[in-house]
Amino acid sequence: MIVVQGGSRLGSSELEILRKKINSEDYLHEAIHRIAMILSNELLDLSGGGRNHERQRKRRH
């Protein structure tokens, strides 16, 4: 069993699903594209446009 960020645990069936997804070229392409978009938005500080994502930057005042 693996514990992921947030404290949730993955059982063997969830791990098998993730293994199958990782071996899918389409899934990897979409995942890489999503990561690139998130990083680009954060680097360029484009908080106003585009799709929202789970890594909203918390601004310190």
PDB file of N, CA, C and O in Angstrom:
ATOM      1  N   MET A   1       0.833  -1.176   0.000  1.00  0.00           N
ATOM      2  CA  MET A   1       0.000   0.000   0.000  1.00  0.00           C
ATOM      3  C   MET A   1       0.882   1.245   0.000  1.00  0.00           C
ATOM      4  O   MET A   1       1.910   1.291   0.676  1.00  0.00           O
ATOM      5  N   ILE A   2       0.471   2.248  -0.762  1.00  0.00           N
ATOM      6  CA  ILE A   2       1.229   3.487  -0.880  1.00  0.00           C
ATOM      7  C   ILE A   2       0.385   4.636  -0.336  1.00  0.00           C
ATOM      8  O   ILE A   2      -0.809   4.734  -0.619  1.00  0.00           O
ATOM      9  N   VAL A   3       1.023   5.502   0.450  1.00  0.00           N
ATOM     10  CA  VAL A   3       0.354   6.700   0.946  1.00  0.00           C
ATOM     11  C   VAL A   3       0.762   7.859   0.054  1.00  0.00           C
ATOM     12  O   VAL A   3       1.950   8.110  -0.148  1.00  0.00           O
ATOM     13  N   VAL A   4      -0.228   8.566  -0.479  1.00  0.00           N
ATOM     14  CA  VAL A   4       0.030   9.698  -1.356  1.00  0.00           C
ATOM     15  C   VAL A   4      -0.221  11.002  -0.627  1.00  0.00           C
ATOM     16  O   VAL A   4      -0.746  11.009   0.486  1.00  0.00           O
ATOM     17  N   GLN A   5       0.156  12.106  -1.258  1.00  0.00           N
ATOM     18  CA  GLN A   5      -0.027  13.426  -0.658  1.00  0.00           C
ATOM     19  C   GLN A   5      -1.480  13.597  -0.245  1.00  0.00           C
ATOM     20  O   GLN A   5      -2.393  13.260  -0.998  1.00  0.00           O
ATOM     21  N   GLY A   6      -1.685  14.118   0.944  1.00  0.00           N
ATOM     22  CA  GLY A   6      -3.029  14.288   1.465  1.00  0.00           C
ATOM     23  C   GLY A   6      -3.420  13.156   2.395  1.00  0.00           C
ATOM     24  O   GLY A   6      -4.492  13.202   2.998  1.00  0.00           O
ATOM     25  N   GLY A   7      -2.580  12.145   2.525  1.00  0.00           N
ATOM     26  CA  GLY A   7      -2.823  11.061   3.464  1.00  0.00           C
ATOM     27  C   GLY A   7      -3.677   9.922   2.951  1.00  0.00           C
ATOM     28  O   GLY A   7      -3.891   8.952   3.678  1.00  0.00           O
ATOM     29  N   SER A   8      -4.181  10.000   1.706  1.00  0.00           N
ATOM     30  CA  SER A   8      -4.983   8.897   1.196  1.00  0.00           C
ATOM     31  C   SER A   8      -4.076   7.729   0.814  1.00  0.00           C
ATOM     32  O   SER A   8      -2.899   7.910   0.502  1.00  0.00           O
ATOM     33  N   ARG A   9      -4.636   6.559   0.846  1.00  0.00           N
ATOM     34  CA  ARG A   9      -3.845   5.355   0.550  1.00  0.00           C
ATOM     35  C   ARG A   9      -4.350   4.692  -0.719  1.00  0.00           C
ATOM     36  O   ARG A   9      -5.547   4.693  -1.005  1.00  0.00           O
ATOM     37  N   LEU A  10      -3.425   4.131  -1.469  1.00  0.00           N
ATOM     38  CA  LEU A  10      -3.765   3.418  -2.690  1.00  0.00           C
ATOM     39  C   LEU A  10      -3.616   1.926  -2.459  1.00  0.00           C
ATOM     40  O   LEU A  10      -2.564   1.459  -2.022  1.00  0.00           O
ATOM     41  N   GLY A  11      -4.657   1.188  -2.750  1.00  0.00           N
ATOM     42  CA  GLY A  11      -4.592  -0.256  -2.660  1.00  0.00           C
ATOM     43  C   GLY A  11      -4.047  -0.850  -3.946  1.00  0.00           C
ATOM     44  O   GLY A  11      -3.698  -0.122  -4.875  1.00  0.00           O
ATOM     45  N   SER A  12      -3.973  -2.168  -3.998  1.00  0.00           N
ATOM     46  CA  SER A  12      -3.383  -2.826  -5.168  1.00  0.00           C
ATOM     47  C   SER A  12      -4.205  -2.605  -6.432  1.00  0.00           C
ATOM     48  O   SER A  12      -3.633  -2.518  -7.519  1.00  0.00           O
ATOM     49  N   SER A  13      -5.532  -2.510  -6.323  1.00  0.00           N
ATOM     50  CA  SER A  13      -6.346  -2.293  -7.528  1.00  0.00           C
ATOM     51  C   SER A  13      -6.115  -0.899  -8.099  1.00  0.00           C
ATOM     52  O   SER A  13      -6.054  -0.735  -9.318  1.00  0.00           O
ATOM     53  N   GLU A  14      -5.984   0.124  -7.219  1.00  0.00           N
ATOM     54  CA  GLU A  14      -5.703   1.470  -7.699  1.00  0.00           C
ATOM     55  C   GLU A  14      -4.315   1.556  -8.321  1.00  0.00           C
ATOM     56  O   GLU A  14      -4.120   2.250  -9.319  1.00  0.00           O
ATOM     57  N   LEU A  15      -3.361   0.858  -7.738  1.00  0.00           N
ATOM     58  CA  LEU A  15      -2.004   0.840  -8.295  1.00  0.00           C
ATOM     59  C   LEU A  15      -1.991   0.201  -9.677  1.00  0.00           C
ATOM     60  O   LEU A  15      -1.278   0.660 -10.570  1.00  0.00           O
ATOM     61  N   GLU A  16      -2.771  -0.846  -9.854  1.00  0.00           N
ATOM     62  CA  GLU A  16      -2.839  -1.512 -11.157  1.00  0.00           C
ATOM     63  C   GLU A  16      -3.440  -0.576 -12.202  1.00  0.00           C
ATOM     64  O   GLU A  16      -2.989  -0.553 -13.347  1.00  0.00           O
ATOM     65  N   ILE A  17      -4.451   0.193 -11.815  1.00  0.00           N
ATOM     66  CA  ILE A  17      -5.053   1.163 -12.731  1.00  0.00           C
ATOM     67  C   ILE A  17      -4.028   2.220 -13.122  1.00  0.00           C
ATOM     68  O   ILE A  17      -3.924   2.585 -14.293  1.00  0.00           O
ATOM     69  N   LEU A  18      -3.269   2.713 -12.139  1.00  0.00           N
ATOM     70  CA  LEU A  18      -2.232   3.712 -12.436  1.00  0.00           C
ATOM     71  C   LEU A  18      -1.147   3.150 -13.336  1.00  0.00           C
ATOM     72  O   LEU A  18      -0.656   3.848 -14.223  1.00  0.00           O
ATOM     73  N   ARG A  19      -0.766   1.896 -13.121  1.00  0.00           N
ATOM     74  CA  ARG A  19       0.244   1.262 -13.983  1.00  0.00           C
ATOM     75  C   ARG A  19      -0.231   1.204 -15.435  1.00  0.00           C
ATOM     76  O   ARG A  19       0.538   1.466 -16.360  1.00  0.00           O
ATOM     77  N   LYS A  20      -1.507   0.857 -15.623  1.00  0.00           N
ATOM     78  CA  LYS A  20      -2.053   0.789 -16.979  1.00  0.00           C
ATOM     79  C   LYS A  20      -2.085   2.171 -17.621  1.00  0.00           C
ATOM     80  O   LYS A  20      -1.775   2.318 -18.803  1.00  0.00           O
ATOM     81  N   LYS A  21      -2.462   3.190 -16.836  1.00  0.00           N
ATOM     82  CA  LYS A  21      -2.502   4.549 -17.372  1.00  0.00           C
ATOM     83  C   LYS A  21      -1.113   5.017 -17.784  1.00  0.00           C
ATOM     84  O   LYS A  21      -0.946   5.617 -18.845  1.00  0.00           O
ATOM     85  N   ILE A  22      -0.123   4.746 -16.950  1.00  0.00           N
ATOM     86  CA  ILE A  22       1.244   5.189 -17.238  1.00  0.00           C
ATOM     87  C   ILE A  22       1.763   4.558 -18.520  1.00  0.00           C
ATOM     88  O   ILE A  22       2.566   5.166 -19.228  1.00  0.00           O
ATOM     89  N   ASN A  23       1.323   3.368 -18.820  1.00  0.00           N
ATOM     90  CA  ASN A  23       1.755   2.689 -20.039  1.00  0.00           C
ATOM     91  C   ASN A  23       0.986   3.144 -21.273  1.00  0.00           C
ATOM     92  O   ASN A  23       1.273   2.688 -22.379  1.00  0.00           O
ATOM     93  N   SER A  24       0.015   4.035 -21.100  1.00  0.00           N
ATOM     94  CA  SER A  24      -0.765   4.565 -22.220  1.00  0.00           C
ATOM     95  C   SER A  24      -0.094   5.825 -22.749  1.00  0.00           C
ATOM     96  O   SER A  24       0.111   6.782 -22.002  1.00  0.00           O
ATOM     97  N   GLU A  25       0.246   5.828 -24.021  1.00  0.00           N
ATOM     98  CA  GLU A  25       0.905   6.992 -24.624  1.00  0.00           C
ATOM     99  C   GLU A  25      -0.004   8.222 -24.582  1.00  0.00           C
ATOM    100  O   GLU A  25       0.467   9.333 -24.340  1.00  0.00           O
ATOM    101  N   ASP A  26      -1.291   8.028 -24.813  1.00  0.00           N
ATOM    102  CA  ASP A  26      -2.229   9.154 -24.763  1.00  0.00           C
ATOM    103  C   ASP A  26      -2.294   9.755 -23.366  1.00  0.00           C
ATOM    104  O   ASP A  26      -2.301  10.977 -23.217  1.00  0.00           O
ATOM    105  N   TYR A  27      -2.342   8.914 -22.349  1.00  0.00           N
ATOM    106  CA  TYR A  27      -2.399   9.404 -20.969  1.00  0.00           C
ATOM    107  C   TYR A  27      -1.142  10.203 -20.626  1.00  0.00           C
ATOM    108  O   TYR A  27      -1.221  11.280 -20.035  1.00  0.00           O
ATOM    109  N   LEU A  28       0.009   9.666 -21.002  1.00  0.00           N
ATOM    110  CA  LEU A  28       1.270  10.372 -20.730  1.00  0.00           C
ATOM    111  C   LEU A  28       1.332  11.706 -21.469  1.00  0.00           C
ATOM    112  O   LEU A  28       1.782  12.708 -20.913  1.00  0.00           O
ATOM    113  N   HIS A  29       0.879  11.719 -22.721  1.00  0.00           N
ATOM    114  CA  HIS A  29       0.863  12.965 -23.486  1.00  0.00           C
ATOM    115  C   HIS A  29      -0.003  14.008 -22.790  1.00  0.00           C
ATOM    116  O   HIS A  29       0.421  15.153 -22.635  1.00  0.00           O
ATOM    117  N   GLU A  30      -1.204  13.632 -22.368  1.00  0.00           N
ATOM    118  CA  GLU A  30      -2.102  14.566 -21.687  1.00  0.00           C
ATOM    119  C   GLU A  30      -1.527  15.021 -20.346  1.00  0.00           C
ATOM    120  O   GLU A  30      -1.644  16.193 -19.990  1.00  0.00           O
ATOM    121  N   ALA A  31      -0.911  14.106 -19.603  1.00  0.00           N
ATOM    122  CA  ALA A  31      -0.327  14.455 -18.309  1.00  0.00           C
ATOM    123  C   ALA A  31       0.825  15.445 -18.473  1.00  0.00           C
ATOM    124  O   ALA A  31       0.924  16.415 -17.722  1.00  0.00           O
ATOM    125  N   ILE A  32       1.688  15.205 -19.447  1.00  0.00           N
ATOM    126  CA  ILE A  32       2.815  16.102 -19.695  1.00  0.00           C
ATOM    127  C   ILE A  32       2.310  17.467 -20.146  1.00  0.00           C
ATOM    128  O   ILE A  32       2.831  18.497 -19.720  1.00  0.00           O
ATOM    129  N   HIS A  33       1.303  17.474 -21.001  1.00  0.00           N
ATOM    130  CA  HIS A  33       0.721  18.734 -21.467  1.00  0.00           C
ATOM    131  C   HIS A  33       0.128  19.518 -20.292  1.00  0.00           C
ATOM    132  O   HIS A  33       0.319  20.730 -20.190  1.00  0.00           O
ATOM    133  N   ARG A  34      -0.576  18.837 -19.428  1.00  0.00           N
ATOM    134  CA  ARG A  34      -1.194  19.489 -18.264  1.00  0.00           C
ATOM    135  C   ARG A  34      -0.126  20.081 -17.336  1.00  0.00           C
ATOM    136  O   ARG A  34      -0.265  21.210 -16.865  1.00  0.00           O
ATOM    137  N   ILE A  35       0.924  19.325 -17.080  1.00  0.00           N
ATOM    138  CA  ILE A  35       2.021  19.812 -16.225  1.00  0.00           C
ATOM    139  C   ILE A  35       2.676  21.032 -16.866  1.00  0.00           C
ATOM    140  O   ILE A  35       2.971  22.011 -16.181  1.00  0.00           O
ATOM    141  N   ALA A  36       2.902  20.977 -18.169  1.00  0.00           N
ATOM    142  CA  ALA A  36       3.528  22.099 -18.871  1.00  0.00           C
ATOM    143  C   ALA A  36       2.652  23.350 -18.793  1.00  0.00           C
ATOM    144  O   ALA A  36       3.169  24.451 -18.599  1.00  0.00           O
ATOM    145  N   MET A  37       1.357  23.199 -18.939  1.00  0.00           N
ATOM    146  CA  MET A  37       0.448  24.338 -18.858  1.00  0.00           C
ATOM    147  C   MET A  37       0.441  24.943 -17.456  1.00  0.00           C
ATOM    148  O   MET A  37       0.464  26.165 -17.309  1.00  0.00           O
ATOM    149  N   ILE A  38       0.409  24.109 -16.440  1.00  0.00           N
ATOM    150  CA  ILE A  38       0.418  24.595 -15.058  1.00  0.00           C
ATOM    151  C   ILE A  38       1.705  25.352 -14.773  1.00  0.00           C
ATOM    152  O   ILE A  38       1.677  26.454 -14.226  1.00  0.00           O
ATOM    153  N   LEU A  39       2.830  24.760 -15.144  1.00  0.00           N
ATOM    154  CA  LEU A  39       4.114  25.416 -14.899  1.00  0.00           C
ATOM    155  C   LEU A  39       4.248  26.716 -15.689  1.00  0.00           C
ATOM    156  O   LEU A  39       4.747  27.711 -15.163  1.00  0.00           O
ATOM    157  N   SER A  40       3.811  26.714 -16.935  1.00  0.00           N
ATOM    158  CA  SER A  40       3.869  27.931 -17.743  1.00  0.00           C
ATOM    159  C   SER A  40       3.040  29.042 -17.113  1.00  0.00           C
ATOM    160  O   SER A  40       3.492  30.184 -17.025  1.00  0.00           O
ATOM    161  N   ASN A  41       1.831  28.712 -16.677  1.00  0.00           N
ATOM    162  CA  ASN A  41       0.979  29.709 -16.041  1.00  0.00           C
ATOM    163  C   ASN A  41       1.611  30.249 -14.767  1.00  0.00           C
ATOM    164  O   ASN A  41       1.538  31.448 -14.495  1.00  0.00           O
ATOM    165  N   GLU A  42       2.226  29.377 -13.990  1.00  0.00           N
ATOM    166  CA  GLU A  42       2.854  29.827 -12.754  1.00  0.00           C
ATOM    167  C   GLU A  42       4.095  30.675 -13.044  1.00  0.00           C
ATOM    168  O   GLU A  42       4.324  31.686 -12.380  1.00  0.00           O
ATOM    169  N   LEU A  43       4.875  30.277 -14.009  1.00  0.00           N
ATOM    170  CA  LEU A  43       6.078  31.041 -14.344  1.00  0.00           C
ATOM    171  C   LEU A  43       5.737  32.418 -14.907  1.00  0.00           C
ATOM    172  O   LEU A  43       6.416  33.403 -14.617  1.00  0.00           O
ATOM    173  N   LEU A  44       4.679  32.476 -15.712  1.00  0.00           N
ATOM    174  CA  LEU A  44       4.280  33.738 -16.326  1.00  0.00           C
ATOM    175  C   LEU A  44       3.273  34.498 -15.481  1.00  0.00           C
ATOM    176  O   LEU A  44       2.877  35.609 -15.834  1.00  0.00           O
ATOM    177  N   ASP A  45       2.854  33.908 -14.366  1.00  0.00           N
ATOM    178  CA  ASP A  45       1.878  34.495 -13.450  1.00  0.00           C
ATOM    179  C   ASP A  45       0.599  34.858 -14.184  1.00  0.00           C
ATOM    180  O   ASP A  45       0.094  35.974 -14.064  1.00  0.00           O
ATOM    181  N   LEU A  46       0.086  33.909 -14.941  1.00  0.00           N
ATOM    182  CA  LEU A  46      -1.153  34.108 -15.685  1.00  0.00           C
ATOM    183  C   LEU A  46      -2.332  33.619 -14.856  1.00  0.00           C
ATOM    184  O   LEU A  46      -2.943  32.599 -15.175  1.00  0.00           O
ATOM    185  N   SER A  47      -2.643  34.334 -13.812  1.00  0.00           N
ATOM    186  CA  SER A  47      -3.703  33.894 -12.914  1.00  0.00           C
ATOM    187  C   SER A  47      -5.100  34.234 -13.427  1.00  0.00           C
ATOM    188  O   SER A  47      -6.082  33.708 -12.904  1.00  0.00           O
ATOM    189  N   GLY A  48      -5.214  35.090 -14.424  1.00  0.00           N
ATOM    190  CA  GLY A  48      -6.527  35.525 -14.876  1.00  0.00           C
ATOM    191  C   GLY A  48      -7.169  34.652 -15.935  1.00  0.00           C
ATOM    192  O   GLY A  48      -8.395  34.545 -15.957  1.00  0.00           O
ATOM    193  N   GLY A  49      -6.413  34.033 -16.802  1.00  0.00           N
ATOM    194  CA  GLY A  49      -7.009  33.323 -17.924  1.00  0.00           C
ATOM    195  C   GLY A  49      -6.751  31.836 -17.902  1.00  0.00           C
ATOM    196  O   GLY A  49      -6.001  31.330 -17.067  1.00  0.00           O
ATOM    197  N   GLY A  50      -7.377  31.149 -18.821  1.00  0.00           N
ATOM    198  CA  GLY A  50      -7.153  29.718 -18.967  1.00  0.00           C
ATOM    199  C   GLY A  50      -7.942  28.891 -17.971  1.00  0.00           C
ATOM    200  O   GLY A  50      -8.745  29.413 -17.197  1.00  0.00           O
ATOM    201  N   ARG A  51      -7.701  27.609 -18.008  1.00  0.00           N
ATOM    202  CA  ARG A  51      -8.402  26.689 -17.122  1.00  0.00           C
ATOM    203  C   ARG A  51      -7.806  26.751 -15.734  1.00  0.00           C
ATOM    204  O   ARG A  51      -6.606  26.969 -15.564  1.00  0.00           O
ATOM    205  N   ASN A  52      -8.657  26.557 -14.744  1.00  0.00           N
ATOM    206  CA  ASN A  52      -8.175  26.484 -13.368  1.00  0.00           C
ATOM    207  C   ASN A  52      -7.539  25.125 -13.131  1.00  0.00           C
ATOM    208  O   ASN A  52      -7.873  24.150 -13.804  1.00  0.00           O
ATOM    209  N   HIS A  53      -6.634  25.063 -12.186  1.00  0.00           N
ATOM    210  CA  HIS A  53      -5.992  23.810 -11.847  1.00  0.00           C
ATOM    211  C   HIS A  53      -5.882  23.697 -10.344  1.00  0.00           C
ATOM    212  O   HIS A  53      -6.163  24.653  -9.621  1.00  0.00           O
ATOM    213  N   GLU A  54      -5.476  22.537  -9.873  1.00  0.00           N
ATOM    214  CA  GLU A  54      -5.468  22.265  -8.441  1.00  0.00           C
ATOM    215  C   GLU A  54      -4.335  22.945  -7.689  1.00  0.00           C
ATOM    216  O   GLU A  54      -4.358  22.974  -6.459  1.00  0.00           O
ATOM    217  N   ARG A  55      -3.345  23.495  -8.387  1.00  0.00           N
ATOM    218  CA  ARG A  55      -2.206  24.128  -7.714  1.00  0.00           C
ATOM    219  C   ARG A  55      -2.339  25.641  -7.752  1.00  0.00           C
ATOM    220  O   ARG A  55      -1.521  26.333  -8.359  1.00  0.00           O
ATOM    221  N   GLN A  56      -3.352  26.137  -7.114  1.00  0.00           N
ATOM    222  CA  GLN A  56      -3.526  27.587  -7.043  1.00  0.00           C
ATOM    223  C   GLN A  56      -2.469  28.151  -6.105  1.00  0.00           C
ATOM    224  O   GLN A  56      -2.300  27.668  -4.985  1.00  0.00           O
ATOM    225  N   ARG A  57      -1.764  29.169  -6.565  1.00  0.00           N
ATOM    226  CA  ARG A  57      -0.696  29.787  -5.790  1.00  0.00           C
ATOM    227  C   ARG A  57      -1.292  30.621  -4.665  1.00  0.00           C
ATOM    228  O   ARG A  57      -2.193  31.431  -4.886  1.00  0.00           O
ATOM    229  N   LYS A  58      -0.778  30.413  -3.458  1.00  0.00           N
ATOM    230  CA  LYS A  58      -1.193  31.217  -2.320  1.00  0.00           C
ATOM    231  C   LYS A  58      -0.244  32.399  -2.224  1.00  0.00           C
ATOM    232  O   LYS A  58       0.963  32.226  -2.057  1.00  0.00           O
ATOM    233  N   ARG A  59      -0.784  33.571  -2.328  1.00  0.00           N
ATOM    234  CA  ARG A  59       0.028  34.780  -2.290  1.00  0.00           C
ATOM    235  C   ARG A  59       0.245  35.211  -0.857  1.00  0.00           C
ATOM    236  O   ARG A  59      -0.674  35.197  -0.039  1.00  0.00           O
ATOM    237  N   ARG A  60       1.479  35.593  -0.566  1.00  0.00           N
ATOM    238  CA  ARG A  60       1.831  36.085   0.766  1.00  0.00           C
ATOM    239  C   ARG A  60       1.811  37.602   0.752  1.00  0.00           C
ATOM    240  O   ARG A  60       2.362  38.239  -0.147  1.00  0.00           O
ATOM    241  N   HIS A  61       1.179  38.161   1.742  1.00  0.00           N
ATOM    242  CA  HIS A  61       1.104  39.626   1.837  1.00  0.00           C
ATOM    243  C   HIS A  61       1.885  40.112   3.015  1.00  0.00           C
ATOM    244  O   HIS A  61       1.942  41.317   3.263  1.00  0.00           O
TER     245      HIS A  61
END
